[in-house]
């Protein structure tokens, strides 16, 4: 069992028809934070990349998990290579509601939690959702992504693939003759994710228990939100984040983020992304 502290490189991909953000990827070292402004009607996805670096010969940047194939820290329109835990948003959608979820349909690489803050007056259930447990250690052998790049690598498990990615079988991918909710059902593999993280998407037609709505809220996206036997905060000390809304600045007290290891805050009207990363450990 090898334990190590690590940096998270968040990636951001805007949805089809949505203008890209000014920043689509950046580095968060332990204790650092950053802010990214997002339009009020934005849609897209966010994820955390891990085990990243630049090739000493070519200078090209890449990550073992969540890589967006841009060759730079900025993703620039590239999406997350699976397996990766995804936070997905459609803001100011039907009925003026925000729709959000955490998806493991493309697999899992690290814990993530989405927590609405201060919403609800305009409708929606405003429920926190995500996958807050560490799944790499218990990942079925045939789904493991090892640090060597495959299930047969010499290193530890760094991510857990979906069955669709691992096997390419239409019954796991909900494609072809399985491309309807009636034909595509949960599998042994999707149940591994669902049993551990009941509010997260575990396969393509998992909508009923996995999509949430809110209005008038800010959203805190937290990577590795709770300490466990395989990951923990070194001291709980988190830097403060600035939220800029309509020209005002609100300071978040560090104690409000006790034990948060990496936090991304989306602020309405619209959205500011502020992430804090603290030292922590996890199993490889």
Secondary structure by P-SEA (a helix, b strand, c coil): cccccbbbbbbbbbccccccccccbbbbcccccbbbbbcccccbbbbbbccccccccccbbbbccccccccccccccccccccbbbbbbbccccccbbbbbbbccccccbbbbbbbcccccccccccccccccccccccccccccccccccccccccccccccccccccccccccccccccccccccaaaaaaaaaccccccccccccccccccccbbbbbbccccccccbbbcccbbbbbbbbcccbbbbbbccccccccbbbbbbcccbbbbbbbccccccc
